[in-house]
Amino acid sequence: MYRFLLTPRWWGINVFVLLAIPFCVFMGSWQLSRFEDRVQDHRTATREVSAEKEEAARPLAELLPVDEKTSGDRVTVTGRYARQLLVPDRQLDDRDGFYVLTLLRTDGGRALPVVRGWLPGTADPAKAPAPPTGEVTVTGALQASESPGSNGVSAVGGLPAGQTGAISAASLVNLVPYDVYDAWVTLDKGDSGMKAVPAAAPANTGLDLKAFQNLGYTGEWFVFAGFVVFMWFRLVRREAEFARDAELGLLPDQTPTATPSAEPTEPTREGASA
């Protein structure tokens, strides 16, 4: 009954199934390993951020450029505070608020964005404490520049004067007349009664949307593998039923096509009279 499996058509189907199932399982396992790697990176980054709070702060020049290894490291910088900006729509402890961002001019003339703290409510310059005057030395966690539209960073433009949606050199260079470091610092302790902003884990190391996309792709590939098996069994069962019906003579009825009659037609009355 199953001799049809040896026909050329079914050889092609069988080869496809034998190749598709391992491929789907491999891709699903690979996506699952990517998700597990991101979970492990998240745990490692969280431990490192906690451990780095106890480490001695280092000069900024030793930690640039910011990467996965230096992100979150404690840094110390000396300079003078210059222009102050607000970063709206930032949450802390499940509360809406805004960051108070002040640019610190260093001896080299470049400015380092420093998040001095967080305040609840709508961004309002009147609520933000003025920065200290004179030369100051700040200590905090080094962070990489933000990318608008990712990790909760607003990509909305048209903000009021004195506000920025993302803390990045690309965004700030258009707001100040001096060069800006491609990094920023969040203070260990909030300045002037503000709440300190905790350091974030490096990019691509947290349980973000990409991590859960990997988990979703894992399920999709395993579903594809199951679907291939299901369809193969369904086709085999249907073909076996056709073969069994053929052996029993239970073939579908076929209506014979009409053939023209060989008998001469009777002449019409007009033809006979003629």
N, C-alpha and C positions, 0 to 999 in steps of 0.2 A: 504493500500500500504506500510505502514511503520511498519507493524507487524514484519518484519524481525529484527527490533531493539531489540525485546524481545528474540531472539534466543541466546543460550549460547555463540556462537562465538561473537555476537555483544555485549553481556553483558561484555565480556572481553575487547573488544575495548573501550566501553564507560567508564568502570572503569579506564582504562589506561589514557584516555583523561582527565577525571575528576581529576586524581592525577597529571598528567604531567603539566597541565596549572597552577594550584596554585604553584607548585614547581618552575616552570620557572619564574613566577612573583615574588615569594619570593626571589629567587637568584638574579634576576635583581635588585630588590629593595635594597637588601643587598649590592651588588656591588656599587650601586649609593650612598648609605649612606657612604661607605668607601671612595669614591671619595670626597663627601662633607666634610667628616671629615678631609681629607688631605688638602682640600682648606682652611678649618677653621684653621687647625694647621699651614699652611703656613702664613696666615694673622696674627695669634697670634705670631708666631716666628718672623715675620718681625717687628711687633710692639715692641716686647721685645728687639730685637737687637738694634732698634733705641733708646729705653728707656735706655738700659744698657750703652750707650755711655755717658749718663749724670750721671751715678752712680759712686760712689767712688770705686777705685780699691782696691781689697783685696789680701792678700797673696796667693801664689799658693797652699799651703797646705790646705787651707780652701775650695778649689774648686775642688780638686781631689777626686775620679776619675771623668773624664768628662762625663756628661750625658746630656739629653735634657734640664735639668734645668740650668746647669752650663755652657753649651756651649754658647759662646758669651759674658759671663760675663767679666768685666774688671779685669785684674790681674796685680799685680806689682811684679817683681822679680829682685833680685840683684845678680850679678855674674860677670864673666869675659868672654868675647867673645873668642872662640877657633876656630875650623875649620869652613871654609865657603864653602858652596855648592851652586850649581845653580839648579833650578827646571825649565826645559824647557817646551815649549808648553803650556804656560798659557796666557789666554786672559784677557784683562781688557779694558773696554770701546770699545769692538769690535775690539781691536787691538791685534796682536800676540806679545808675549814677553816672559819674564821669571821672576821667583822670585829669589831674593837673600836671601838665607837661611843661617843663622849663628847660630852655637850651642853656647849656653850660659852656661858655667860651674858654677854651684851654689856651696854654701859652703859644701853641702853634697857630692860633687864630681860628681853627675849626671848632665847631660846636657839637657837643654830645647831648642828645635828648635825654633828659632825666625825668622820670615819673616820680614826682615828689609825694604823691598819695592819691587817694580816691575819696570822693565826696558823694553822698546820696542826692537824688533828685535830678532836675534838669540842669544842663550845663549853663552856668551863669557866672560871668567874670566877677560879679560882686561877691560871690561866695568863696572864690578861690583866694587863699592867703597870698600875700605878696612874697616873693622870694627874698632870702637874706641878701644883704648888700655886702660888698667887699669880697675878698678872696675866701673861698670855702673849699673844703675837701669832702667829697661825698663818697660813700661806700654802699655798694649794692650788688645786685645780680645782673650780669651782662646778658642781654637778649638780642636775638637777631631781628632785623627789620621785618615788619609785618607785611603781609600781602593782602591788599583789599579783596574782600569776598571770600576769604578762607579763615577757618578757625574762629568764626564768630566776628571777624573784623568787618566793619561796615564798608560797603563799596558805594554808598550813596554820595553823590556829589552835591554841589551847590550849598555847602554849609555856610553859616554866617561867618563873618570876619573874626579871626581869633580862634577858629576851631579847625581841627583836622580829623579825618576819619580813620587814618592809619598812621602808626608811628614808623615811618620809614624815611630814608634819605630822599627817595624819589618824590615823596609827598611834601616833605619839609623844605626841599631846596627851592621850591617855588614860593615859599612864604617868608623866607629870610634872605638877606643879602650876603650871606657867607656860606662857606662849605660846611656840610654836615657829615658826621661819621655815619657809616652804614651799620649802625648798631644803636642800642639804647640801654639805659640802666633804670632799674626799679630799686628804690632805696630800701635798705634793710628795715628802717623805721620810718613811718610816715612823718612828714615834716609839718610843723605848725598845727598839730592836732588831727591831721588827716590820717586815714587808714592806709597802711602800707599795702601795696599791690604785690601779691605773691608771684614769684618767678614761675614762668611756664616751661613745660618740657620742650626740648628741641622739636622742630618740625619733623613730621613723618615718624614720630616715635610714640604717639599717643593713640588712643582708641577713637580715632576720628572717623569721618565718613568713608575714607578709603579702606580702613580696616574692616568695617562692616560690609563694604562692597565685596571684599575678598570672601567674607563668610557667605554672602548671598550667591556669589559665583560658584562657591563650593557646592551648595545645594542644587544649583542649576545643572552642573555637570553630572552629578549623581542621578538627577532626575532624567537627564538625557540618556544615560546608560540604561536605566530601568525602562525607558520608553522604547529603546531599540530592542531590548529583550522581549517586551510585551508585543510589539508589532511583529517580530519574527515568529513567535508562537502563534499569533493570530493568523498570519499568512499560512503557516504550516498546517494549522487545523483546518482552514478553509480549503486548502489544496487537497488534504487527505479526504475531506468529505466529498469533494468532486470526484476523486479517484474511486472511492467506495461506491458512489452512485453509478459511476461508469461501469464498474464490475457487476453491479446488480441490474444494469440495464435501465436505471432510472434517470435517463437523460431528459433534459428539458424538451418539451414539444416544439417541433419545428413546422411551421406552416409552409406547405409546398407552394412554390411560385406557379402561377397560372401559365399554361402553355397554349399556344394557338391551336385550334381544332383543325385536323386534316380533312374533315368532311366538307364538301362544297356547299356553299350556302344556296339556299333556295332563291331563285331569281325573283325580283320584285314584280309586283303586278304590272307596273309600267313597262318593265323590260320584256315580260312575257307577251304583252299585247303588241309590242313593237315587232 
